[in-house]
Amino acid sequence: MLKTFSLTDIGKKRSLNQDYVFTSETAIGNLPNLFIVADGMGGANAGDFASKYTVEVITEEIAACKDDNLEEIIRKAVTTANQKLRQKAMELEELSGMGTTVVVATCQEKLLTIANVGDSRLYIVNEEISQITKDHSLVEEMVRLGGLSKELARSHPDKNIITRAIGATDDLHIDFFNVNIKKGDMILLCSDGLTNMLEDDQIHEILKSQASIARKAEQLIEAANGNGGRDNIAVILIEPFA
């Protein structure tokens, strides 16, 4: 029995919440369930439009898709969302330059299928905390190439520069991950408003407590805001075998 809880928060510094979450514990099209976090970027209202519109297109496309391969269903939906978002940006000057990250997940029995564009993340949490997605960011590229330590990356001035986003280019590259999950695992999807404010071990400490899933989500938001809350915060928690 799947149990989930999701929450977004504007944070302490922003005047607009550009994070958007979507959860469905029941089937959408040929997907058994669906979870999405999107973190929009762009001036004025462009960022919140980008995240919300992208999620709406993805869910509509998934609902209509007749394919039975989970990865292909998600790939087609995310690719279409990218095309449609770019079209919107060309039509309306105030939306020019907008984009959004997206992390998408679906659980089928013991298999978790994940798609990722940008620097929103998915973690598996049990006795340890494991980041499954890889950030598409300038700083993360520097870490991967050995030019920057993970510790210095957290405070790097270019930390917010992402190298892939929905809406950025016609040629979209999506990362896919397939992970086996087991009883006792918890899945966390989140925007960088959480992970820029909290170390992984702080997130782990909150999630391994005996609190309810809803309270754990609230505690993550409270802790991120307590550390400065410099950005919007989005959290989805999933207990796949609750």
Backbone bond lengths (Angstrom), bond angles and torsions (degrees), N, CA, C in turn:
res aa  C-N    CA-C-N  psi(-1)  N-CA   C-N-CA  omega(-1)  CA-C   N-CA-C  phi
1 M - - - 1.475 - - 1.526 109.32 -
2 L 1.315 115.49 116.90 1.460 122.30 -179.09 1.531 110.20 -74.07
3 K 1.337 115.96 134.35 1.466 120.18 174.29 1.524 108.11 -127.30
4 T 1.337 117.31 132.91 1.461 120.35 -177.01 1.526 111.39 -137.97
5 F 1.330 114.51 160.71 1.462 120.75 172.00 1.523 107.49 -153.32
6 S 1.335 116.66 137.77 1.469 120.04 179.94 1.518 110.16 -132.90
7 L 1.343 114.23 154.84 1.457 120.47 -175.00 1.529 109.06 -158.69
8 T 1.328 117.27 140.27 1.465 119.97 166.91 1.522 108.27 -126.01
9 D 1.336 114.64 156.93 1.459 120.36 -179.20 1.528 108.14 -145.36
10 I 1.320 117.01 142.96 1.459 121.38 -177.03 1.522 112.32 -70.12
11 G 1.349 116.99 -19.67 1.459 120.59 -176.34 1.521 111.20 82.80
12 K 1.329 116.16 -168.79 1.468 121.71 -173.51 1.531 113.89 -100.86
13 K 1.337 117.10 -13.83 1.473 118.96 -170.25 1.527 114.05 -117.67
14 R 1.324 118.42 -20.00 1.460 121.00 -173.24 1.526 111.23 -95.32
15 S 1.334 115.53 151.77 1.471 120.08 178.57 1.525 111.43 -97.22
16 L 1.330 116.77 -6.65 1.456 122.24 -176.12 1.520 109.14 -140.91
17 N 1.328 116.75 140.33 1.465 119.89 176.93 1.532 109.21 -95.93
18 Q 1.330 116.01 110.18 1.462 121.63 -178.81 1.534 112.11 -99.49
19 D 1.333 117.26 3.18 1.465 121.44 174.80 1.528 108.95 -86.53
20 Y 1.335 115.16 145.71 1.463 119.89 -179.76 1.520 108.59 -142.61
21 V 1.330 116.45 134.73 1.466 120.15 179.19 1.526 110.24 -123.33
22 F 1.327 114.36 152.00 1.463 121.21 175.88 1.528 108.09 -139.42
23 T 1.336 116.11 133.79 1.461 119.90 175.24 1.526 110.30 -136.83
24 S 1.316 115.60 138.52 1.466 121.27 170.71 1.521 108.00 -140.50
25 E 1.315 116.09 115.78 1.463 120.60 178.96 1.525 111.14 -77.92
26 T 1.323 116.55 -13.03 1.470 121.52 179.92 1.522 109.91 -108.91
27 A 1.317 115.98 169.72 1.464 122.01 -172.40 1.522 112.39 -63.96
28 I 1.325 115.45 141.93 1.465 123.19 167.93 1.521 105.97 -125.31
29 G 1.328 116.54 115.54 1.461 119.28 -172.81 1.517 109.67 58.34
30 N 1.328 116.92 -131.28 1.461 121.44 179.78 1.524 113.52 -93.49
31 L 1.335 116.88 7.06 1.468 119.87 173.49 1.522 109.44 -90.36
32 P 1.333 118.23 136.08 1.468 120.58 -177.33 1.525 113.62 -69.26
33 N 1.336 117.01 -23.97 1.472 124.07 179.45 1.525 106.11 -166.93
34 L 1.324 117.16 173.81 1.459 118.58 -176.23 1.524 111.07 -157.96
35 F 1.337 114.71 134.68 1.473 121.47 -179.07 1.529 108.81 -137.36
36 I 1.332 116.69 130.48 1.470 121.00 -176.37 1.532 110.51 -139.47
37 V 1.323 115.66 135.26 1.464 122.39 166.67 1.521 107.46 -119.93
38 A 1.342 116.94 131.31 1.464 122.87 176.15 1.527 108.98 -130.00
39 D 1.316 116.15 135.93 1.467 122.81 -179.11 1.521 107.50 -121.85
40 G 1.336 116.05 104.24 1.461 121.60 -173.28 1.509 113.65 -79.88
41 M 1.343 114.60 155.53 1.461 120.28 176.46 1.526 108.42 -138.64
42 G 1.314 115.05 151.54 1.465 120.33 -178.39 1.518 109.27 136.23
43 G 1.329 116.64 154.60 1.461 120.91 -177.02 1.507 112.77 -71.56
44 A 1.324 115.51 168.08 1.474 123.69 177.99 1.523 110.90 46.87
45 N 1.339 117.59 -123.21 1.466 119.98 -178.35 1.526 113.09 -95.08
46 A 1.333 117.57 5.54 1.468 120.23 -172.99 1.523 112.47 -64.50
47 G 1.329 117.23 -38.42 1.464 120.32 -177.31 1.514 113.13 -67.24
48 D 1.336 116.67 -42.59 1.468 117.59 179.90 1.520 110.53 -73.76
49 F 1.337 117.85 -30.36 1.467 119.78 173.90 1.532 109.66 -64.71
50 A 1.336 116.86 -45.02 1.470 121.59 -176.29 1.523 111.61 -59.81
51 S 1.328 117.45 -46.34 1.466 119.84 -177.18 1.527 111.58 -68.50
52 K 1.328 116.76 -45.00 1.464 120.69 -177.97 1.533 110.98 -67.53
53 Y 1.318 116.63 -45.44 1.465 121.04 -178.28 1.532 110.40 -64.24
54 T 1.316 116.89 -42.41 1.471 120.96 179.40 1.520 111.02 -60.04
55 V 1.326 116.96 -45.51 1.468 120.77 179.46 1.528 110.38 -64.18
56 E 1.322 117.13 -41.00 1.472 120.34 179.08 1.535 111.45 -62.01
57 V 1.340 116.53 -44.37 1.466 119.70 179.57 1.527 110.34 -65.04
58 I 1.331 117.30 -43.90 1.472 120.37 -179.72 1.527 110.60 -58.82
59 T 1.324 117.23 -46.48 1.469 119.39 -177.73 1.527 111.51 -67.34
60 E 1.332 117.17 -38.94 1.469 120.38 177.60 1.527 111.49 -64.04
61 E 1.317 116.33 -42.93 1.467 120.87 -178.94 1.527 111.28 -66.98
62 I 1.321 116.47 -39.51 1.466 120.47 178.47 1.528 110.08 -64.88
63 A 1.318 115.98 -41.83 1.476 120.51 -179.76 1.527 111.36 -61.62
64 A 1.328 116.57 -33.24 1.468 120.86 -175.52 1.526 113.65 -91.38
65 C 1.332 117.66 -13.82 1.471 121.31 -172.57 1.532 111.40 -75.28
66 K 1.331 115.85 133.24 1.474 121.16 -179.03 1.529 112.94 -96.51
67 D 1.319 116.66 -3.45 1.468 121.01 178.97 1.526 109.40 -62.37
68 D 1.336 117.32 153.90 1.473 118.52 177.18 1.530 112.54 -114.38
69 N 1.321 116.86 5.05 1.466 120.90 175.36 1.530 108.29 -92.62
70 L 1.330 116.93 117.53 1.469 120.81 -172.97 1.523 112.01 -57.20
71 E 1.327 116.07 -43.93 1.461 120.02 -177.72 1.529 111.12 -64.49
72 E 1.326 116.45 -41.66 1.460 120.51 -179.48 1.531 111.75 -67.48
73 I 1.331 116.24 -38.19 1.469 120.20 177.09 1.532 109.77 -57.51
74 I 1.333 115.75 -48.59 1.469 120.73 -178.12 1.529 110.26 -68.55
75 R 1.336 116.99 -41.98 1.476 120.25 -179.79 1.536 111.32 -57.79
76 K 1.330 115.50 -47.31 1.475 119.90 -179.66 1.532 111.00 -62.21
77 A 1.328 116.54 -42.05 1.475 120.68 -177.70 1.518 111.65 -66.40
78 V 1.337 117.01 -44.51 1.467 121.04 -178.85 1.532 110.14 -68.24
79 T 1.320 117.08 -39.85 1.471 121.35 178.37 1.534 110.63 -62.53
80 T 1.326 116.44 -43.54 1.470 120.28 177.75 1.524 111.19 -64.06
81 A 1.328 116.69 -40.80 1.474 120.56 178.00 1.522 110.66 -60.14
82 N 1.328 116.89 -40.60 1.466 121.39 177.75 1.527 110.81 -61.06
83 Q 1.332 116.50 -46.41 1.470 121.07 -179.50 1.528 111.12 -62.48
84 K 1.323 115.86 -45.67 1.471 120.37 -177.37 1.529 111.85 -68.00
85 L 1.332 116.44 -36.84 1.467 119.70 178.92 1.528 110.26 -66.97
86 R 1.312 117.19 -40.47 1.464 120.80 178.24 1.535 110.65 -64.49
87 Q 1.319 115.84 -37.47 1.462 120.17 178.01 1.531 110.83 -64.28
88 K 1.326 116.52 -43.99 1.472 121.49 178.21 1.533 110.58 -60.58
89 A 1.327 116.20 -40.85 1.463 120.71 -178.14 1.529 111.45 -65.84
90 M 1.331 115.75 -31.05 1.471 119.54 178.10 1.530 111.76 -77.19
91 E 1.323 116.12 -29.17 1.465 120.99 -177.05 1.534 112.53 -76.73
92 L 1.332 116.45 -34.55 1.462 120.92 -173.78 1.524 110.47 -122.82
93 E 1.329 115.70 119.75 1.465 120.80 -175.42 1.533 112.19 -59.55
94 E 1.345 115.77 -36.69 1.475 118.40 -176.91 1.531 112.48 -70.13
95 L 1.334 116.29 -12.96 1.472 120.18 178.00 1.527 112.29 -101.96
96 S 1.310 116.94 1.85 1.465 121.38 -178.49 1.533 110.80 -60.03
97 G 1.338 115.96 135.01 1.462 120.61 177.81 1.516 115.15 82.29
98 M 1.327 117.25 2.94 1.476 119.02 -179.06 1.533 110.41 -74.33
99 G 1.311 115.09 160.26 1.455 121.64 176.47 1.511 109.77 -167.25
100 T 1.310 116.03 177.48 1.465 120.05 178.18 1.523 110.32 -157.47
101 T 1.315 115.12 147.60 1.461 120.00 166.72 1.518 107.61 -76.80
102 V 1.321 116.44 164.66 1.464 119.32 170.11 1.524 109.28 -154.94
103 V 1.316 115.61 135.70 1.461 121.27 168.61 1.523 106.54 -127.96
104 V 1.340 114.92 127.26 1.464 123.02 -173.21 1.525 108.06 -122.96
105 A 1.333 117.10 138.48 1.471 119.84 177.98 1.519 111.39 -142.02
106 T 1.326 115.40 148.84 1.459 121.78 171.58 1.527 108.50 -142.91
107 C 1.344 116.49 141.63 1.473 121.99 179.46 1.523 109.38 -108.37
108 Q 1.317 116.31 125.54 1.463 120.53 172.49 1.523 107.23 -122.58
109 E 1.342 114.83 105.08 1.458 121.49 -174.98 1.523 109.22 55.34
110 K 1.354 119.00 -113.88 1.467 120.03 -176.11 1.526 112.59 -100.44
111 L 1.336 117.22 9.42 1.463 119.92 -178.56 1.519 110.65 -111.05
112 L 1.323 115.91 128.35 1.461 122.58 176.06 1.527 108.31 -106.76
113 T 1.329 116.62 121.86 1.465 122.33 177.87 1.520 108.67 -106.76
114 I 1.339 115.49 129.87 1.467 121.72 -171.54 1.525 109.89 -129.90
115 A 1.328 116.75 138.44 1.465 122.44 170.69 1.522 108.34 -122.39
116 N 1.332 116.03 142.91 1.459 119.51 -174.92 1.526 111.67 -143.93
117 V 1.346 115.26 133.11 1.462 122.55 170.60 1.521 106.67 -137.69
118 G 1.339 117.84 119.21 1.462 120.34 179.39 1.519 112.17 105.38
119 D 1.341 116.08 -152.51 1.469 119.34 -174.76 1.525 113.93 -119.41
120 S 1.331 118.04 15.57 1.471 118.46 166.08 1.521 106.47 -74.71
121 R 1.318 117.36 153.41 1.464 119.98 -166.87 1.521 113.75 -127.22
122 L 1.331 114.53 160.63 1.460 122.82 167.55 1.522 108.34 -127.26
123 Y 1.322 115.20 131.97 1.467 122.92 177.35 1.531 109.70 -120.18
124 I 1.339 115.55 150.04 1.467 121.83 164.49 1.521 106.52 -107.06
125 V 1.324 116.00 129.12 1.462 120.85 -175.94 1.524 109.42 -121.62
126 N 1.324 116.37 124.79 1.480 123.41 172.08 1.520 107.13 -144.07
127 E 1.334 118.59 -122.39 1.468 119.08 174.74 1.532 110.09 -65.44
128 E 1.323 114.73 -23.98 1.459 121.23 177.66 1.528 108.77 -124.92
129 I 1.339 116.14 175.12 1.461 120.56 172.38 1.522 107.85 -119.49
130 S 1.330 116.70 126.99 1.465 121.20 -176.12 1.523 109.74 -125.14
131 Q 1.333 116.37 121.30 1.467 120.64 174.42 1.528 107.57 -79.54
132 I 1.327 116.62 119.72 1.462 121.15 -178.00 1.531 110.70 -88.40
133 T 1.311 117.47 -47.11 1.466 120.93 179.38 1.520 110.74 -73.97
134 K 1.316 115.50 158.87 1.464 121.64 175.54 1.532 107.86 -115.24
135 D 1.327 115.81 129.28 1.467 120.32 -178.36 1.529 111.00 -63.78
136 H 1.320 116.00 135.19 1.462 120.81 171.20 1.522 107.15 -96.84
137 S 1.320 115.04 78.26 1.464 120.67 -177.75 1.526 109.29 -137.91
138 L 1.326 115.03 156.02 1.459 120.47 -179.67 1.523 110.95 -59.02
139 V 1.325 115.83 -43.82 1.460 120.33 -177.81 1.533 111.05 -66.76
140 E 1.324 117.10 -40.27 1.465 120.02 179.03 1.532 110.90 -65.06
141 E 1.341 117.36 -36.90 1.470 120.71 175.42 1.530 109.63 -60.59
142 M 1.326 116.42 -40.80 1.470 120.89 179.39 1.527 110.91 -64.88
143 V 1.336 116.21 -38.73 1.473 120.74 177.14 1.529 110.06 -64.55
144 R 1.342 115.79 -45.29 1.471 119.87 -178.08 1.520 112.18 -63.59
145 L 1.347 115.79 -33.66 1.470 119.97 179.86 1.527 112.85 -83.62
146 G 1.331 115.98 -1.85 1.466 120.28 176.15 1.512 114.60 86.02
147 G 1.339 117.18 8.45 1.460 119.96 -177.40 1.518 114.37 -89.22
148 L 1.345 116.81 -3.97 1.464 120.74 -175.68 1.521 108.64 -153.80
149 S 1.334 115.72 138.79 1.464 119.27 177.56 1.519 109.81 -81.28
150 K 1.340 116.66 156.69 1.471 120.45 178.21 1.522 110.91 -60.67
151 E 1.339 116.91 -34.79 1.467 121.25 -179.13 1.528 110.65 -64.80
152 L 1.342 117.11 -46.74 1.463 120.84 179.64 1.530 111.46 -70.25
153 A 1.334 116.24 -28.74 1.471 120.54 -179.37 1.519 111.76 -60.26
154 R 1.329 117.17 -35.00 1.467 121.33 -175.82 1.525 112.36 -61.23
155 S 1.350 116.88 -30.83 1.467 119.74 -176.24 1.532 112.12 -113.30
156 H 1.324 117.09 13.10 1.469 120.31 -177.31 1.531 110.17 -67.01
157 P 1.346 117.70 138.43 1.481 119.73 -177.59 1.535 114.30 -63.58
158 D 1.331 117.52 -21.99 1.471 120.47 179.61 1.528 112.52 -97.18
159 K 1.332 116.33 19.48 1.462 120.28 -174.05 1.523 113.08 -58.61
160 N 1.322 117.78 -30.52 1.472 120.88 -175.11 1.524 114.22 -86.09
161 I 1.329 117.72 -0.52 1.470 119.95 -179.83 1.524 109.15 -82.86
162 I 1.329 116.73 113.78 1.460 119.42 179.88 1.528 110.15 -101.84
163 T 1.325 115.00 148.69 1.466 121.05 -174.01 1.526 112.92 -98.75
164 R 1.321 117.03 -11.37 1.466 121.11 173.74 1.517 108.96 -140.83
165 A 1.338 115.39 141.31 1.471 120.06 176.47 1.516 108.97 -157.11
166 I 1.322 116.02 152.25 1.462 120.65 169.61 1.529 107.36 -66.08
167 G 1.331 116.67 128.38 1.455 120.70 179.49 1.517 114.55 97.63
168 A 1.339 117.39 -8.26 1.475 120.00 -174.28 1.525 112.79 -81.41
169 T 1.334 117.15 -42.59 1.471 121.27 -177.28 1.525 109.61 -142.20
170 D 1.334 115.64 159.57 1.465 119.91 176.13 1.525 111.21 -67.11
171 D 1.337 115.53 -36.07 1.461 121.38 -175.96 1.527 109.22 -92.22
172 L 1.320 116.12 95.43 1.466 121.08 -173.83 1.525 111.36 -93.88
173 H 1.328 116.43 130.55 1.469 121.62 174.73 1.526 108.69 -107.01
174 I 1.322 116.21 121.73 1.473 122.83 -178.35 1.519 108.19 -111.30
175 D 1.333 117.19 130.94 1.468 120.89 172.83 1.520 109.10 -86.80
176 F 1.340 116.29 137.03 1.467 121.38 174.80 1.518 109.99 -120.38
177 F 1.319 115.24 144.21 1.465 122.38 177.67 1.522 107.98 -136.42
178 N 1.322 116.31 139.00 1.464 121.83 172.66 1.525 107.64 -122.11
179 V 1.329 115.95 122.22 1.460 121.40 -173.16 1.522 109.62 -128.82
180 N 1.330 116.28 133.96 1.463 120.27 173.48 1.519 108.96 -78.40
181 I 1.326 116.51 131.99 1.458 121.14 179.03 1.524 109.66 -116.34
182 K 1.331 115.34 157.25 1.467 120.12 -176.09 1.524 109.76 -137.23
183 K 1.309 115.40 167.36 1.469 121.32 178.50 1.524 109.13 -57.51
184 G 1.317 116.14 135.64 1.462 120.94 -178.00 1.518 113.15 98.95
185 D 1.342 116.62 -16.19 1.467 119.74 176.96 1.518 110.44 -74.97
186 M 1.318 115.43 145.22 1.459 121.80 168.72 1.519 107.39 -121.00
187 I 1.329 116.68 141.93 1.462 122.14 179.79 1.522 108.00 -109.52
188 L 1.332 115.70 132.78 1.464 122.10 177.52 1.525 109.14 -121.07
189 L 1.331 116.52 123.43 1.465 122.56 167.38 1.520 106.58 -108.94
190 C 1.339 117.24 137.18 1.468 118.27 -176.89 1.523 111.11 -156.87
191 S 1.319 114.59 160.48 1.465 121.26 173.57 1.526 108.84 -90.69
192 D 1.346 115.80 170.72 1.466 119.06 -177.87 1.525 112.55 -72.13
193 G 1.327 116.78 -9.45 1.463 119.03 173.11 1.519 112.53 -63.46
194 L 1.332 116.50 -23.05 1.470 120.70 174.10 1.527 110.05 -86.35
195 T 1.339 116.24 -51.95 1.465 119.68 -170.66 1.527 113.51 -74.56
196 N 1.335 118.49 -19.95 1.473 119.91 173.79 1.526 111.86 -77.67
197 M 1.326 116.07 -18.86 1.468 120.68 -177.96 1.530 112.83 -99.53
198 L 1.338 116.46 -24.32 1.468 120.48 -176.15 1.524 111.11 -127.23
199 E 1.319 116.42 137.66 1.470 121.50 171.46 1.531 108.56 -70.87
200 D 1.324 115.75 157.35 1.465 119.83 179.39 1.525 111.97 -57.32
201 D 1.335 117.04 -38.73 1.474 118.11 -178.05 1.530 112.05 -70.07
202 Q 1.339 117.38 -26.71 1.474 120.38 174.52 1.531 110.30 -69.80
203 I 1.334 116.22 -40.91 1.470 121.19 176.19 1.526 109.49 -61.73
204 H 1.324 115.31 -44.93 1.471 120.59 -179.23 1.526 111.29 -60.66
205 E 1.310 115.83 -42.38 1.475 121.55 -179.02 1.529 110.59 -58.42
206 I 1.323 116.70 -43.56 1.473 121.20 179.52 1.522 110.58 -67.47
207 L 1.336 116.67 -43.21 1.466 120.06 -172.47 1.524 113.61 -76.89
208 K 1.318 118.07 -18.35 1.471 118.81 179.39 1.537 112.04 -92.38
209 S 1.334 116.69 3.22 1.466 120.04 177.87 1.531 110.35 -72.32
210 Q 1.312 116.31 174.23 1.470 121.83 -178.92 1.531 112.48 -90.25
211 A 1.331 117.30 5.77 1.474 121.05 -178.81 1.530 110.59 -65.53
212 S 1.334 115.84 162.29 1.467 120.46 176.29 1.525 109.69 -66.97
213 I 1.323 116.85 162.62 1.461 120.76 -179.53 1.539 110.58 -61.65
214 A 1.320 117.31 -37.04 1.465 120.86 178.54 1.528 110.56 -65.77
215 R 1.324 116.08 -43.23 1.470 119.81 -179.01 1.529 111.03 -66.74
216 K 1.329 116.83 -36.13 1.467 119.82 177.61 1.528 110.79 -62.09
217 A 1.335 116.69 -42.52 1.470 120.35 177.65 1.526 110.30 -61.42
218 E 1.328 116.22 -44.23 1.464 120.62 178.84 1.529 111.12 -62.04
219 Q 1.331 116.44 -41.06 1.474 120.66 -179.44 1.523 111.80 -65.67
220 L 1.330 117.25 -35.81 1.472 120.08 176.28 1.529 110.49 -62.07
221 I 1.330 116.17 -45.75 1.472 120.83 179.02 1.532 110.28 -63.41
222 E 1.324 116.33 -45.30 1.471 120.89 -179.48 1.530 110.82 -60.58
223 A 1.329 116.38 -41.24 1.464 120.23 -178.81 1.527 111.22 -68.64
224 A 1.350 116.59 -40.76 1.470 119.88 178.31 1.528 110.45 -63.52
225 N 1.322 116.86 -42.61 1.465 120.39 177.04 1.523 111.61 -67.38
226 G 1.321 115.89 -35.84 1.463 120.76 177.95 1.524 112.36 -64.07
227 N 1.331 116.52 -27.41 1.467 121.31 178.74 1.528 112.83 -91.38
228 G 1.326 116.89 7.62 1.468 119.74 176.11 1.514 113.89 131.31
229 G 1.342 117.32 -29.83 1.472 121.18 177.41 1.515 113.63 49.04
230 R 1.341 116.40 49.71 1.466 119.88 -172.62 1.527 113.70 -74.08
231 D 1.320 117.79 -9.39 1.464 120.29 -177.04 1.526 108.61 -143.84
232 N 1.337 115.54 170.66 1.465 120.17 171.06 1.522 108.23 -63.51
233 I 1.322 115.93 153.00 1.471 121.24 -176.69 1.526 108.39 -127.87
234 A 1.324 116.08 130.59 1.468 121.40 176.45 1.522 108.91 -128.18
235 V 1.335 115.33 135.57 1.464 121.46 -177.61 1.524 109.38 -139.20
236 I 1.333 117.32 130.59 1.455 122.28 164.92 1.517 107.54 -123.88
237 L 1.326 116.90 127.00 1.459 122.00 175.28 1.535 108.73 -112.42
238 I 1.324 115.45 137.68 1.465 121.46 -179.83 1.526 109.06 -132.19
239 E 1.327 115.36 127.34 1.467 121.21 168.70 1.526 106.04 -106.23
240 P 1.337 118.07 100.35 1.466 119.54 -171.20 1.531 114.46 -70.21
241 F 1.350 116.01 -22.26 1.472 118.85 -179.25 1.516 111.08 -127.11
242 A 1.320 115.64 43.73 1.477 121.11 -177.43 1.526 111.11 -65.38
